[in-house]
Amino acid sequence: MRTDDKTFVDELRSLAKIEDPEVIREHLEGIRPEDLAEALPRLELQDGLAILQRMDEERAAYVLVELPNETVRAYLDELPDATVAHYLDVLPMDDAIEITEELSPERREAILQVIPEEDASEIERLLAYPDDSVGRRITEDFVRVRPEATTSDVLRDLREKPEQEYEMINDIYVLDDARHLLGVFSVRRLLRADPHSTANEMMMTDVISVPPDMHEEEAARLMARYGFYAMPIVDYRGRMLGIFTVDDAHEILEEADTQDVLALGAVSGDAEAYLSLSTLQLVKRRVPWLLGLFVAESLTGNVLRYYGQGGDSDLKLNPLAFFIPLLIGCGGNSGSQVTTTITRSLALGEIKSGDWLRIMRREMATALISGAILGAIGFVRTWLPVPILGWNMQPSLALVVGLTLPAIVLWATTVGSMLPIMAKRVGIDPAVMSAPFITTFVDATGLVIYFEIARRLIKM
């Protein structure tokens, strides 16, 4: 069964109405947590919550880790403390920390009282490291051996220990009695070594490690540079605290690169999955940038106003021309924001072409709120008879600007969201529908909207 089919999401909606957990567990058997996490954000909150609560608790915990942060927060608010505590107990510690970070301090403290004391102490220990530090990504379940351990000893230990004892066994770390890191060797070398060879003979002593307070992105890029599967985290005394794994590094780099892409498109905020964000959250991510660009582009209007109303030149311009840079700039910026967001989400598989109607509804609601804010500011700035703050124009012209801004933003947002999806459907790379293309298209159509509104409200 493919989780990217609309049929699968519809089946999950039907399953959410079934109260028998066995039916749900049987139906979802064999579906990977990552695939379930991709489908759940497409459901209503209560439907997704119903599925999660009736799944096997261990599988549900792993699905929760794979969900977007905003969706996780919404689910955690609805789940009882005992359920969250059980999730934390079954997860690897680095995954448990991710969930813990989404809890309020008060609730976090209450849940730590419920889980086993050993796990609670480890969580509190890792949370003591700075935000976004690699220390919060420490995995303590790694393979450690003493220098005198032989190949046979290490192999026997790996065979006898439970599967969940270690998160990763690609590398084996050699520690002394005080947990100082002496060296490291790979499982490949272990398998090829003589049965009587010791860890001291097999290990490589030139070990690249990172301190726990290093920023996680810096550590992730260091790991990517050397192509490691894991990197040891060592304190200032040389004692090994744990490992930083490649899956965490990949996640960090993906989020960092996504934030850079969104910033280029004038969208702020963390790299959250598109469908996990509410309309108000989308507005908060976009409006501050639009307001900043709004101010910057109004400077161009000041230049036109200076020369067009006299200044040191005999050039005379129609006052409508003063606001053209502002209006088409807001339209182009709005379209670029949406295009960047949708193209990125399509590339990561967060949204599908079949989600177009849901996307359009969200984007139109976002555009109406954003456009109303910009329109109100545009009206006041155009009409206000205060130097620097306002342009002291006629109320009719201020009304034209105030109405045109939301109209252009709504149009640009609709075009910017639908064109990449249409391109995807017909087999064209959505990146072709890039911000410059959207900007050029919206500039021309935005002028039509502007002059049509002006023609009806102002006697030309």
N, C-alpha and C positions, 0 to 999 in steps of 0.2 A: 504494500500500500504506500503510495507516495503522499507525503505530508504537504506537498505544494499544490495539491489538487483542492479545488473548492469543495469537492465531495467530502474530503477528510474533515474539514472544518465543520461542515454540516452534520457529519456523523458525531463529532464531539458535542455539538449543540444538542443532538438527540440523546447522547449518553448522559449529559448533565441532568436530564429529567428522570433518569433511572436511579432509584435509591439503593439498589442492591450493589454493594462494592464488588462482589465476585464477578458480576456481569461486566463491569467496567474494567476490572483487572484482566479478565480473559480477553476482552476485545482489544486492549492496548498491549497485550503481550507481544514482545518482539519489536515494539516501536521504541526507537532510541530516545533518551531524554532530550537531546538536542532538537530532534524533530518535533517532539511535543511542545518544547519551549518556543518553537517557531510558530506553531499553530495557536497556542493559548491566547496570545495578545489579540487575536482576531475575534475572540469571544467576548461577550459581556462579562463584567467582573464576577458576577454571581455564578455564571455558568462555568467559568474557568476555575473558580474556587471550589465548586461542587466536584469537578473532575479531580482536582488536586487532593481534596480531602478523602476521596474514596479509593484512591490509588494505594498501592503498597507504600508504606511510609518511607522506606529507603529510596524507592524510585522517585517518589514525590520530592524528597529532599534534593536529589540530583537534578530534577527538572527545575526546581526553584532556583538553583544556582545558575542555570543556563538562561533564565528569563532576564529581560531588560530590568534595570534597577527600578524604574518607575513602576513597572508591573509588580516587582517583588515587594516594594513598599505598600502598594495597594493590597496585596494578598496578606502581608504580615499584619496589617491593621485589622484584618478580619479573622485571623487565625488565633486560637487560644494559646496562652503561654506554654502549656504542656506540649502542644503539637510542635511549636517552634523549637522548644528545648530538645525534643526528640530529633528533629531535623539536624540541629547542631551537633547532637551526640553521634549521629551516624556518618556525618560528612568528614572528609579530611579537613585538617585544621585551617588550611589556607582558604578553603571554600566556606568553612564555618565563619571565618572572620568577615568574608564578603557579606554574608547575611547579617551578621551582628552589626556591621557598620550602618545598615539601613534602619536600625532600631533607635528609638529615642533613648537618651541616657537612663531615664527612669525605668523604662521597660527592659532595657538591656540588663540593668542591675537585678531586676526581679527574675529574669530568666536564668541568669547566672547562678541564682540560688537554687534552681531546680535541677540543672544538669550536674553530672558527676563532678566532684571537687577537682579532680585532676584536670578535666577538660576546662572547667571554669578558670582555674589558675593559668592554664596555657593561653586562653583567650585574653585574660587580663594582661598577661605578660606581653603578648603581641600588640595589643591595643595601646600599650605604653609607648610604642615607637611613634614617631611623627606621622601625620597624614601623608599619604603618597610616598612613604619610604618603603624600601624593599624589605625592611624588617617586618612589616605587616603581611608580607607574602611568604614568610618562612614556613617551610615544611620540615618538621622534625623527624618524620618517618623515612630516614635514609639508611643505607647499608654502611655500617661502621665496623671496622675490625681493628685488632691490635697488631703492632708491627710483626710479632712473632707468629701470627696465624698463618697456617699453611694453605695451599690451594685446596686440599681435601677438606680442611676445616671450614673454609668459606663456602665451598659448594654444599657441604652437609648442612650448614646453617641456612642457606638459601632454600634448600629442599624441605627442611623441617619446619621453618617458620610459616605461619598462616599467610595466605596471599595478600591480605589487607595490612600486613605488618609494614610493608614498604610501599611508598608511593611510586618510587622509580628505582630500578636496579641497574641502570646503564653504567653508572660509575660507583665505585666502592672506595670509601674514604678511610684512610688509616689515621687513627687517633691514639694518643697516649692516655694514661690513666686520668690526666687532668683535662681531657677533651681537646688538647692542642692538635691542630691539623698538621700532620707530618707529610702526607702525600696522598695521591689518588691513582687508581688504575681502573681500567675498563673491564667489563665482563668479557669482552672479546679476548683481552690479554689473559684473563683468568682461565678461560676455557682452553687456551693454547699452552698454558704453562705446565711445567712438570708438577706432578702431584705433591712433591715435597718442597716446592718453592715457597718462600715466605712472602708475606705482604711487603715486608721491608725491601725485598729483592725486586718485586714487581712494580712497586709504586714509582710514580713520577713526582719529584719533590718541587718542581717549579710550578706551583699551583696558582692559578688566577682566582682571586676571591674578591668579595666586596664587603664593606662594612654595613651593618644593619640600618644606619641612618642615611645611606645613599638614596637619592631619589629613584623611584622605581623605573622611570623611563630611561634614566641614564644606565641603570643596571641592565635593563632589557636590551638596549642598543649595544652594550658591551658583550652580552651573551650572543647577540646576532652576529657581531663582528667575528667572534671566534667559532661560531657554529656549535656551541655546547648544547647538550640536552638538559644540563643542570649546572648551577654555579654555587659553590659553597659560600655561605654567609658567615663571616668570622668577626668576633669582637676585637676590641683594641688590644687585648691580651693574647690574641692568637687562638682563642678557643672557638671551636666550631659550634654555631648555634643551629644550623640547619641548611637546607638547600633552597635555591630559587629555581623553579622548574620552567621548562621551555613553554608549556601551555600558558602559564601566567605571563611570561614575557611576550608571547604572541598576542594575548588579549590586551596587554598594556600598549604595545606598539600600534595595534589596530585602532584603539581608542584615541591615542595621541595623533596618529595620522588623520583620522576622521575629524578630530577637532581642528586640525590645521586646514583641512579642506573646507569645513564649514565656515571657519573664520575668513577664508578667501572669498566665500560667498556672502559675507556680512551676516553670519548667524552665530550667536554666542551660545554658551552652555556646554554641558558634557555630551559625549557621543552616545546618546540614548537612541534606542530603536524608535523609528518614526511612529509606529502604531501605539507605542506605550505612552506617548505624550498627549496631554489634553490640549484643547484649543487655547486655553489661557496660558499654558506653558509654551506653546508655539508663539503666542503673542509676545510673551516676556523675552523670548530668545531673539525676536526680530525687531520689535519696535525701537529699542535703544539705539541699534545701528541705524535704523531709518531716520530717527530724530537727529542723530549726529550728521548723517549725510544731508538731511534736510537743511540744517544750518549751513553746512559747507556750500551746498548748491545755491542757497539764497544769496551768497556773495557774488555769484555770476549775475544774478538779477540786479544787484546793486550797481554793478558796472554798467549794465544796460540802462538802468534808470538814470545814472549820472550823465551818460552821453545822450540818452534818448530824450531827456527833459531839458536839455540845454547844456549845462556844464560849460566847458571850454569849446564846445562844438555847436554848429548850427543844425546838427542832425536831430530830427524829431522822429520819435517812434510811437506807435500806438501802445498805450499802457498794457494791453494784452501781451505784448511781446516780452515784458519784464519778467513774466512768470513761466515762460516756456522752459527755461533750464530747470527750474524747480520741479515742474510737473512731470516732464519726461524723465528727469533724474529719479524721482520717487518711483515712477512706474518701472523703469529699468532696474532699479535696485530691488524692488519687490519681486519682480520676475526672476532676477538672479538668485535671490535667497531661496525661492521655492524650487527652481531648477536644480540648484546645487543639492538641496536636501533630498529631492525625489530621485535624482540620478544616483546619489550616494546610496540611498536605501535600496534601489533596484539592483545596484552592483553587489551589495552585501546580501541580497535575498530577503531583506526585511519586509519588502512589499512585493506583490505580484501585479501583473497587468489586470487581473480580475478584481483587484481592490480599488479600481478607478473611481467607482461611485462613492465609496467611503472616503477616499482621499479628497474628492471634489467637495463633499459636504464639509469636511474638516477645514479645507483651505478657504472655502467661501466664508465660513464663520470667522476664521482667523483674519481674512482680508477685511471683512466688514468692521471688526473691532479695530484693527490697525488703521484702516482708512478713516474711520470716524475720529480717531485720535489725531491723525495728521490733518484731517480736514478742519477740525476745530482750531488747531494751532494755526493752520494756514489762513483761516478766516480772520482770526484775531490779529495776526501779524500784518495782514494786508490792510485791514481797516483801522488799526490802532493809530491814533494821531500822536504818537510819542516817538521822538527821534531815536534812532538806533533800534528800538524794540519794534516799531511799526512803520508802515510805509504810507499811512495816511491817504489811502485810496477810497474811492466811492464805495458805499455799502454794496451796491450791485456787483461791482467787480470782486469785492471780497467774497460775496456769495458764490460767484462763479468759481473762484479758487477753492472755496470750502467744499463745494459739491464735486468739483472735478477730481480733487485728490482721492477721495474714497472710490470714485468711479474708475479711475485709472488703476489704483491699487487692486481693486477687485478684478478688473480685466487682466492685468498683468499676472496676478496670482493664478487665475484660471488657466491662462495660456501656459504659464510656467510649469504648472503641475501636470497638465494633460499632454503636452507635446512629448516629453520623455517617455510617457507610458504608451502613447501612440507609436512612437518610434520603436519601442521594444516589441510591440505587437506585430509590426510589419517586418521585423528582423533587422532594423537599423540600430546601430550603437547609440544608446541614449546620450552618450557624451557629445554626439554631434549636435544635439539640441543644447548647446552650451550657453553660458551666460551672455557672451557677445551676440549670439544669434537672437536670443530672447530680447536683449536690450534694443537691438536694431529694429526688430519687429514691433515691439511695444512703443518705441519712440514715434513711429509713423502713425500707428493707430491711436496712440494717446493724444496726438495733436488733433485728430479728427474728433475725439470725444470732447476735448477742451473747446474747440471752436464751435461745435454744435451746441454745447451748453451755453456758451457766450452768446451765440446768435439768438437764442431764445430768451435770454435774460437781459441782454443789453441791446439797446437800439443802436445799431451800427451806422 
